[in-house]
Amino acid sequence: MPLGFPVALLCYTVRMAEPDNRRLVRERFTRTAEQFATFSLATRAAEAAHLVELAAPRGAERAMDLACGPGTFTREFAPRVRSICGVDITAALLAHAPAASAKAGLPNTRFVCGDGAALPFGDGVFDLGVCAYAVHHFSAPEKCLAELTRVVRRGGRIALVDVAMPEGSDADAANAIERARDASHCSTFTRAQFESLLGERGLRLLRCEFGSRPRSFDEWMQIAGWKPGDPAYAATRRLMEQHLERDSSGFAPRRDGPDLSWIQTSLFLVAERL
């Protein structure tokens, strides 16, 4: 499959059964494709640019962006690499990516609708693998990270960013809040757990940084397709409010007028395939 290409969207039929979380991911991001694409393209560019700086591409890399969604991170990496292919399992969300790349004048991008657990690429065909805000949706993260590692050559790099739990947080409490909002959420990990996942895939950690920013509860729920009065909205808010006085979830919620606000903790990692 050639890797120098115009902006295009290629869809592959996923022939395998979906016994795990993939059906829920597809359903959630099909239902909220417009909201999520608008949010991601408008608000995550700074995080994408930071991941690019940490990964430090030299300009000749063939890159792949796993679970690329509307192409937010693809778009930031594209000017710094030879070519980049975005892959996502949700066609409705991925459909936003070619137009966003074309608008940005990025002819070295293409997009494939495919499964992260069975990537449609040969071994070692990429120099750089990217995955942003997706690991927490993987029911078998070790399998998807193994696939990402497989398609990156030895000596190549993998750049990740995802939500993370501060050490000492109650994983059950954190994941209960996330799942009340989004049934496709699987698990939020700590830094130590991410480092273990990478090490077990034969990756050597090069850079690791935390980032944090305040989030509005109402906006967060809107992105997931919920509004006040919806059962999912009420259930998620009820769980979040249980941590206002004494937080164990790592969300650090507080009242902000009629809304709640909370702190999103993200972890940026860059590793080398040995």
C-alpha positions as CSV (number, residue, x, y, z in Angstrom):
1,M,0.0,0.0,0.0
2,P,1.7,3.3,-1.1
3,L,2.4,5.8,1.7
4,G,2.8,9.0,-0.4
5,F,-0.7,10.0,-1.0
6,P,-3.3,12.8,-1.5
7,V,-5.9,13.5,1.2
8,A,-8.3,10.5,1.0
9,L,-10.5,8.4,3.2
10,L,-10.3,4.7,2.7
11,C,-12.6,2.3,4.5
12,Y,-11.9,-1.3,5.2
13,T,-14.6,-3.8,6.3
14,V,-13.9,-5.1,9.8
15,R,-14.7,-8.8,9.2
16,M,-14.0,-10.0,12.7
17,A,-16.6,-10.3,15.4
18,E,-16.6,-7.6,18.1
19,P,-16.7,-9.4,21.4
20,D,-15.2,-6.6,23.4
21,N,-15.6,-2.8,23.6
22,R,-15.3,-1.9,19.9
23,R,-19.0,-1.9,19.3
24,L,-19.5,0.5,22.2
25,V,-16.8,2.8,20.9
26,R,-18.3,2.8,17.5
27,E,-21.8,3.5,18.8
28,R,-20.7,6.3,21.1
29,F,-18.6,8.2,18.6
30,T,-21.1,7.7,15.8
31,R,-23.8,9.2,18.0
32,T,-21.6,12.2,19.0
33,A,-19.4,12.6,15.9
34,E,-20.3,16.2,15.3
35,Q,-19.9,17.3,18.9
36,F,-16.7,15.4,19.4
37,A,-15.1,16.5,16.1
38,T,-15.9,20.2,16.9
39,F,-14.5,19.9,20.4
40,S,-11.3,18.0,19.4
41,L,-10.4,20.1,16.4
42,A,-11.0,23.4,18.3
43,T,-9.4,22.6,21.7
44,R,-6.8,19.9,21.4
45,A,-4.4,21.5,18.9
46,A,-2.1,22.8,21.7
47,E,-1.8,19.3,23.2
48,A,-1.2,17.9,19.8
49,A,1.6,20.4,19.2
50,H,3.2,19.6,22.5
51,L,3.2,15.9,21.6
52,V,4.8,16.7,18.3
53,E,7.6,18.6,20.1
54,L,8.2,15.7,22.5
55,A,8.3,13.2,19.7
56,A,10.7,15.5,17.8
57,P,10.2,14.2,14.2
58,R,13.0,15.1,11.8
59,G,10.8,15.4,8.7
60,A,11.4,12.2,6.8
61,E,9.2,9.9,8.9
62,R,6.3,7.8,7.7
63,A,3.9,8.1,10.6
64,M,0.6,6.6,11.7
65,D,-2.0,8.1,14.0
66,L,-4.0,5.3,15.8
67,A,-7.6,6.2,16.8
68,C,-7.1,9.5,15.1
69,G,-10.8,10.6,15.3
70,P,-11.3,13.8,13.2
71,G,-7.6,14.1,12.7
72,T,-6.6,16.6,15.3
73,F,-3.2,15.1,16.1
74,T,-2.7,13.9,12.5
75,R,-3.0,17.5,11.4
76,E,-0.3,18.7,13.8
77,F,2.1,16.0,12.9
78,A,1.7,16.3,9.2
79,P,3.9,19.4,8.6
80,R,6.7,17.7,10.5
81,V,6.8,14.3,8.8
82,R,7.0,12.9,5.3
83,S,3.5,11.3,5.4
84,I,1.0,10.3,8.0
85,C,-1.9,7.9,7.9
86,G,-4.8,8.3,10.4
87,V,-6.7,5.1,11.5
88,D,-10.0,5.0,13.3
89,I,-12.7,2.4,13.8
90,T,-15.6,4.9,13.6
91,A,-16.4,6.0,10.1
92,A,-18.8,8.8,11.1
93,L,-16.1,10.5,13.1
94,L,-13.3,9.8,10.7
95,A,-15.3,11.4,7.9
96,H,-14.4,14.8,9.4
97,A,-10.7,14.2,9.0
98,P,-10.0,14.6,5.3
99,A,-11.8,18.0,5.1
100,A,-9.9,19.3,8.1
101,S,-6.6,18.2,6.6
102,A,-7.5,19.6,3.2
103,K,-8.5,22.9,4.8
104,A,-5.1,23.0,6.5
105,G,-3.3,22.4,3.2
106,L,-1.8,19.0,4.2
107,P,-1.6,16.8,1.1
108,N,0.6,14.2,2.9
109,T,-2.2,12.8,4.9
110,R,-4.7,9.9,4.3
111,F,-7.2,8.2,6.5
112,V,-8.2,4.5,6.9
113,C,-11.2,3.2,8.7
114,G,-9.7,0.1,10.5
115,D,-9.4,-1.8,13.7
116,G,-6.5,-0.9,16.1
117,A,-6.4,-4.5,17.3
118,A,-5.7,-5.7,13.7
119,L,-4.0,-3.0,11.7
120,P,-4.0,-3.4,7.9
121,F,-0.3,-2.7,7.6
122,G,2.9,-4.8,7.4
123,D,5.6,-5.1,10.1
124,G,7.8,-2.1,10.6
125,V,6.4,0.1,7.8
126,F,6.2,3.3,9.9
127,D,8.9,5.3,11.6
128,L,6.5,6.9,14.1
129,G,3.3,5.8,15.7
130,V,0.9,8.2,17.5
131,C,-2.0,7.4,19.7
132,A,-4.0,10.2,21.5
133,Y,-6.7,9.9,24.1
134,A,-7.7,6.4,23.0
135,V,-6.0,3.9,25.4
136,H,-8.7,4.3,28.0
137,H,-11.2,3.0,25.4
138,F,-9.2,-0.2,24.7
139,S,-10.6,-3.3,26.4
140,A,-7.3,-5.0,25.6
141,P,-4.7,-2.1,25.6
142,E,-1.8,-4.5,25.5
143,K,-3.1,-5.9,22.2
144,C,-3.6,-2.5,20.5
145,L,-0.2,-1.3,21.8
146,A,1.4,-4.5,20.5
147,E,-0.1,-3.8,17.1
148,L,1.1,-0.2,17.1
149,T,4.5,-1.4,18.1
150,R,4.5,-4.1,15.4
151,V,3.9,-1.6,12.5
152,V,6.7,0.7,13.8
153,R,10.3,-0.2,12.8
154,R,13.0,-1.0,15.3
155,G,14.5,2.3,16.3
156,G,11.3,4.1,15.5
157,R,9.2,6.0,18.1
158,I,5.8,5.8,19.6
159,A,4.1,9.0,21.0
160,L,1.1,8.7,23.3
161,V,-1.1,11.0,25.3
162,D,-4.1,10.0,27.4
163,V,-6.0,10.8,30.5
164,A,-4.3,9.5,33.6
165,M,-5.0,9.0,37.2
166,P,-2.8,10.6,39.8
167,E,-1.0,7.9,41.9
168,G,-3.1,6.9,44.9
169,S,-6.4,7.6,43.3
170,D,-9.3,5.2,43.7
171,A,-9.5,3.5,40.3
172,D,-13.0,2.1,40.9
173,A,-14.3,5.6,41.7
174,A,-12.6,7.2,38.7
175,N,-13.7,4.6,36.3
176,A,-17.3,4.6,37.7
177,I,-17.6,8.3,36.9
178,E,-16.1,7.8,33.4
179,R,-18.4,4.9,32.6
180,A,-21.5,6.6,33.8
181,R,-20.8,9.3,31.2
182,D,-19.5,7.0,28.5
183,A,-20.2,3.3,28.4
184,S,-17.2,2.8,26.0
185,H,-14.7,3.9,28.6
186,C,-12.7,0.9,29.9
187,S,-9.9,2.0,32.3
188,T,-7.9,5.1,33.2
189,F,-4.3,4.2,34.1
190,T,-1.6,5.7,36.3
191,R,1.9,6.7,35.1
192,A,3.3,3.5,36.5
193,Q,0.7,1.4,34.6
194,F,1.5,3.2,31.3
195,E,5.2,2.7,31.8
196,S,4.6,-1.0,32.4
197,L,2.4,-1.3,29.3
198,L,5.1,0.2,27.2
199,G,8.0,-1.8,28.8
200,E,6.1,-5.0,28.2
201,R,5.9,-4.2,24.5
202,G,9.7,-3.8,24.2
203,L,9.6,0.0,24.3
204,R,12.2,2.2,26.0
205,L,10.7,5.3,27.6
206,L,12.4,8.5,26.4
207,R,10.0,11.3,27.7
208,C,7.2,11.4,30.1
209,E,5.3,14.5,31.2
210,F,2.1,15.4,33.0
211,G,-0.3,18.1,31.9
212,S,-3.5,19.4,33.5
213,R,-6.3,21.7,32.7
214,P,-9.7,22.6,34.2
215,R,-12.8,21.3,32.5
216,S,-16.4,22.3,32.7
217,F,-18.7,19.4,33.7
218,D,-21.5,20.6,31.5
219,E,-19.3,20.9,28.5
220,W,-17.8,17.5,29.2
221,M,-21.3,16.0,29.2
222,Q,-22.3,17.8,26.1
223,I,-19.4,16.4,24.2
224,A,-20.6,12.9,25.2
225,G,-24.1,13.8,23.9
226,W,-25.9,14.4,27.2
227,K,-27.7,17.4,28.6
228,P,-29.3,18.2,32.0
229,G,-32.3,15.9,32.6
230,D,-30.8,12.9,30.8
231,P,-30.3,9.9,33.0
232,A,-26.6,9.6,32.1
233,Y,-26.1,13.3,33.0
234,A,-27.8,12.9,36.4
235,A,-25.9,9.7,37.2
236,T,-22.5,11.1,36.3
237,R,-23.1,14.3,38.2
238,R,-24.3,12.4,41.3
239,L,-21.1,10.3,41.3
240,M,-18.9,13.4,40.8
241,E,-20.6,15.3,43.6
242,Q,-19.8,12.5,46.0
243,H,-16.1,13.6,45.7
244,L,-16.7,17.3,46.3
245,E,-15.8,17.2,50.0
246,R,-13.1,14.4,50.1
247,D,-11.9,13.4,46.6
248,S,-10.5,10.0,46.0
249,S,-11.2,9.9,42.3
250,G,-8.5,12.2,41.0
251,F,-11.0,14.5,39.3
252,A,-10.7,17.2,42.0
253,P,-14.2,18.4,41.4
254,R,-15.5,21.8,42.8
255,R,-18.7,23.8,42.4
256,D,-18.5,26.6,39.8
257,G,-21.9,28.3,40.1
258,P,-24.6,25.9,38.9
259,D,-21.9,24.0,37.0
260,L,-19.1,21.8,38.3
261,S,-15.5,22.0,37.3
262,W,-12.8,19.4,37.5
263,I,-9.2,18.9,36.6
264,Q,-8.2,16.7,33.7
265,T,-4.8,15.1,34.1
266,S,-3.1,14.0,31.0
267,L,0.1,12.0,30.5
268,F,2.4,12.5,27.5
269,L,4.9,9.7,26.7
270,V,7.4,9.1,23.9
271,A,9.1,5.7,23.6
272,E,11.6,4.0,21.3
273,R,11.0,0.6,19.8
274,L,14.1,-1.6,20.7
